[in-house]
Amino acid sequence: MIKVLENQNIWDIAMVNSGSLESAFDILIANGKNSLTIVADEELKIPSISNIKLAEYFQKEKIVMLTSSAGTGNNLSFSLSFSNSFQ
């Protein structure tokens, strides 16, 4: 579990804790969210680490990403019913 800091968005969380932006949606789904909205002091589960070397580097160097600011599009929604079976 990690605690969201002020001005962090889901992309910051995914990059620092999983080593990949691609993990953002996995994190949201693992936490039962259907939007990109996260708030300061919220606790999130990190289901997996995509790039262990990068995630370890961020942790070792104590790098914190805080790239969000109020009103910058963190309230977008996505559907949890998306089908990944393409025909």
C-alpha positions in Angstrom: 0.0 0.0 0.0 1.2 3.5 -0.8 -0.3 6.8 0.3 -1.1 9.4 -2.4 0.7 12.7 -1.9 -0.7 16.1 -2.6 -0.3 16.9 -6.4 0.3 13.3 -7.4 -1.8 11.7 -10.1 -2.2 8.1 -11.2 0.6 8.4 -13.7 3.0 9.6 -11.0 2.0 6.7 -8.8 2.4 4.1 -11.6 5.8 5.4 -12.8 7.4 5.6 -9.3 5.9 2.5 -7.8 5.6 0.1 -10.7 8.2 1.5 -13.1 5.8 2.0 -16.0 2.9 4.3 -17.0 1.2 1.2 -18.4 0.5 0.0 -14.9 -1.8 3.0 -14.2 -5.0 1.1 -15.2 -4.0 -2.0 -13.3 -3.6 0.1 -10.2 -7.0 1.7 -10.7 -8.7 -1.6 -11.3 -7.0 -3.2 -8.3 -8.3 -0.4 -6.1 -11.9 -0.6 -7.5 -11.8 2.7 -9.3 -13.5 3.6 -12.5 -11.9 7.0 -13.1 -8.4 8.5 -13.0 -9.3 10.5 -9.8 -7.1 9.9 -6.8 -6.9 12.2 -3.8 -4.1 13.1 -1.3 -3.8 10.7 1.7 -5.7 7.9 -0.2 -4.1 4.5 0.2 -3.6 2.5 -3.0 -2.6 -1.1 -3.6 0.1 -1.6 -6.2 -0.8 -5.0 -7.8 2.5 -5.6 -9.7 5.8 -4.1 -10.7 6.3 -3.8 -14.5 9.8 -2.5 -14.5 11.6 -3.6 -11.3 14.9 -1.8 -12.1 13.2 1.5 -12.7 10.9 1.1 -9.6 13.9 0.2 -7.5 15.8 3.2 -8.8 13.0 5.6 -7.9 12.8 4.1 -4.4 16.6 4.0 -3.8 17.0 7.6 -5.0 13.8 8.7 -3.1 12.4 10.2 -6.2 8.8 11.5 -5.8 6.8 12.7 -8.8 4.2 15.4 -8.2 3.1 16.5 -11.6 -0.6 17.2 -11.0 -2.3 20.4 -10.2 -6.0 21.2 -9.6 -8.2 21.0 -12.7 -5.7 19.2 -15.0 -7.9 16.4 -16.2 -7.6 13.8 -13.3 -11.4 13.3 -13.4 -11.5 11.2 -16.6 -13.5 8.0 -16.6 -13.0 4.7 -18.2 -15.1 1.5 -18.4 -14.3 -1.5 -16.3 -16.3 -3.6 -18.9 -13.8 -3.1 -21.7 -13.3 -6.3 -23.6 -9.8 -7.2 -24.7 -11.0 -9.9 -27.1 -10.6 -8.4 -30.5 -12.0 -10.1 -33.5 
